[in-house]
Amino acid sequence: MKQRSLDFAKDIFSIKFFAKDIFYNNGVVNLYQFLQSKSFDVEINFNDSSLELKMDSQKSEEVYFEILQGFFKEHKIVHQTKNNRWYFD
């Protein structure tokens, strides 16, 4: 399960992903590589069991959704069909 925290003293939002949270094999590694190849305003901590993202809490929702949408699009995880439904591969 993703862990979320907010450090009020530093105004930092943190979200931690574990292997079971990501959608397919090597998901944490793929997300880490995606983040390394793009420039998002986020601090990345990667280890054997998790990937932690830290960002400014004021921009957290915007940055998080930008990362999520870019990751889905680049890895073709979600796609639309003629009937306007979303399908996850």
C-alpha positions as CSV (number, residue, x, y, z in Angstrom):
1,M,0.0,0.0,0.0
2,K,1.2,3.5,-0.8
3,Q,2.2,5.5,2.3
4,R,1.6,9.2,2.2
5,S,2.9,11.8,4.6
6,L,3.0,15.6,5.0
7,D,5.8,17.4,6.8
8,F,4.2,20.6,7.9
9,A,7.5,22.1,9.1
10,K,9.0,21.8,5.7
11,D,5.8,21.8,3.7
12,I,6.8,18.6,1.9
13,F,4.4,15.9,0.6
14,S,5.8,12.4,0.4
15,I,4.4,9.2,-1.2
16,K,6.1,5.8,-1.1
17,F,5.4,3.1,-3.7
18,F,6.1,-0.6,-3.0
19,A,6.5,-3.3,-5.6
20,K,2.9,-4.5,-5.2
21,D,1.5,-1.0,-5.8
22,I,2.7,-0.7,-9.4
23,F,0.7,-2.2,-12.2
24,Y,2.9,-4.8,-13.8
25,N,6.3,-6.6,-13.5
26,N,9.2,-4.3,-12.8
27,G,6.8,-1.4,-12.2
28,V,8.8,0.3,-9.6
29,V,12.0,0.1,-11.7
30,N,10.0,1.4,-14.8
31,L,8.6,4.3,-12.8
32,Y,12.1,5.2,-11.5
33,Q,13.5,5.1,-15.0
34,F,10.7,7.3,-16.3
35,L,11.3,9.8,-13.5
36,Q,15.0,9.9,-14.2
37,S,14.4,10.5,-17.9
38,K,12.0,13.5,-17.3
39,S,12.4,16.6,-15.3
40,F,9.7,16.8,-12.6
41,D,10.0,18.9,-9.5
42,V,10.4,15.9,-7.2
43,E,13.0,14.3,-5.0
44,I,13.4,10.6,-5.7
45,N,14.6,8.0,-3.1
46,F,14.9,4.5,-4.6
47,N,15.9,1.3,-2.8
48,D,15.3,-2.5,-3.1
49,S,11.8,-2.5,-1.7
50,S,10.3,1.0,-2.5
51,L,10.3,4.2,-4.4
52,E,9.7,7.4,-2.4
53,L,8.8,10.7,-4.0
54,K,9.0,14.0,-2.1
55,M,7.6,17.2,-3.5
56,D,6.4,20.6,-2.4
57,S,2.9,20.1,-0.9
58,Q,1.6,23.2,-2.7
59,K,2.2,21.6,-6.1
60,S,1.9,17.9,-5.0
61,E,-1.4,17.2,-6.8
62,E,-0.4,18.9,-10.0
63,V,3.0,17.1,-10.1
64,Y,1.6,13.7,-9.0
65,F,-1.0,13.7,-11.8
66,E,1.6,15.0,-14.4
67,I,3.8,12.0,-13.5
68,L,0.9,9.5,-13.4
69,Q,-0.5,10.6,-16.8
70,G,3.0,10.7,-18.4
71,F,3.8,7.3,-17.1
72,F,0.5,5.8,-18.3
73,K,0.9,7.3,-21.7
74,E,4.6,6.4,-22.2
75,H,4.1,2.8,-21.2
76,K,0.8,2.5,-22.9
77,I,-0.9,1.2,-19.8
78,V,-4.2,2.9,-20.4
79,H,-5.8,3.4,-23.8
80,Q,-9.2,4.5,-25.2
81,T,-11.3,2.5,-27.6
82,K,-14.1,3.5,-29.9
83,N,-16.7,3.1,-27.2
84,N,-15.1,5.8,-24.9
85,R,-14.2,3.3,-22.1
86,W,-10.8,3.2,-20.5
87,Y,-8.9,-0.1,-20.6
88,F,-5.9,-1.0,-18.5
89,D,-3.3,-3.4,-20.0
